[in-house]
Amino acid sequence: MIYADEVIVSHTNEAEYQRFVENDKNEALRDRMILIRVPYNLRVGDEERIHDKLIRESGLEGVHLAPHTLRVASMFAVLSRLKESKRQGLSLVKKLKLYDGLAVEGFTSKDLKDLREEHPDEGMAGISPRYIINRLSTALVRPGVRCINPIDALRALKDGLEQHTGFSHDEKERLLNLIYETRREYDEMAKIEVQKAFVYSFEASARSLLNNYLDNIEAYINKTKLSDPLTGEELEADEKLMRSIEEQIGVTENAKRAFREEILIRISSLARRGQSFDYTCHAGLREAIENKLFSDLKNVVKITTSTKTPDQEQLKKLNDVAARLMSEHGYCPECANAILQYVGTLLAR
C-alpha cells in the first residue's frame, strides 16, 4: 500500500463525460471526481484573439485577412452560444455587445450579473473554435486566393452548415439565421468604415462636434449662456444644433431634456472613476454623432461608390478613399476595392 497525494486533471466534452458516468464500471472513479464545467468563450474580443492565434500558428502565408474578417466569424460563433434573454428589448446581438463590454442603450454593466444568472449553463453548447478555423482554412487555401474578407468568411461558414453531419435541420436553420444576423451587423460596420474614410480626419470631426454639443447641453441644463470664442458675446444654447444631433436617433421634443441630463450624468459618473468621456461612451450619442457627420455626406458616398462608370472626379475620390483604407485601416488593394463595391451595392438598394 502506497499513499499518493495526487490530483489528476483531465478534460473531455460533455457527451463523452455522460457516457463515462453512466457506465457502472466507473463507479469508484465517479466518487473521486470533481466536475468543473468550462463553457465556450462568450466575449467576441477574446474569441477573435483565439482565432487570430490559431491562424498565425497554422503556417498559412501569403493570404491577407481583411479587417473585421475574424471579428465577423467570432460574432457568429459567440451568437451561437448565447441563449435568448427574457429581458424586454434585449436581442441576442445586444446581449453579445454587452458581454463584450460595449455600450448598449438601455442597459448597463450592472445587468451582466443578472444576465449570467438567467442561464447558468450558457456557453456549454454552440459553434466551436474548431469549426470556425476549419471553415476559414477552407476559404484561405483555395487556389488563387490572395485575400479573404468578412463576406468570404460568412459564405464559408454558411457552406459548412450543409456539410456538417452533427447539426439537425432545426439547428441548421437557427445557425443560418445567426449568419444573416451577423451579416446585417457587418453591413453597418462596412458602411461606417467607408463613410469614415470619406470624411477626412473623422475622429477629429467627431470630437469637435461632440464638444460643441456638450457645451450647449450643459448651458441648457444649467440655464447659463455660452461665450462666443471670437467676439466674447454671450449666447443662448444652440437649440438648432442640439436638435439636429438628437433627431438623428429619434429623440423627441418631449424627451430631449431627459436625454441631455442622461449624457451629463454619464460624464459625471466616468469622471468620478477617473475616466474621460468621448462620443463612443454612449451608444445613442455615438450613433447620433456618426449619423450627423454622415448625413450631408451620404449622397456623395452613395453616388461615388455605386456608379458603374465613375467620372474623373469620382474616380479620384474613390482612389483617395481606397488609399485611406489601406494606410489607416489595414486594407490591401483587393479588399479595399471589395468593400467599396460592397457598400456601393448596399447604398444603391
Helices and strands as residue ranges (DSSP letters): H 14-21, G 24-26, H 27-31, H 44-57, E 64-65, H 69-81, H 92-99, H 111-118, H 129-140, E 147-148, H 150-163, H 169-198, H 202-222, E 226-227, E 234-235, H 239-246, G 247-249, H 256-272, G 279-281, H 283-295, H 298-306, H 312-329, H 333-348
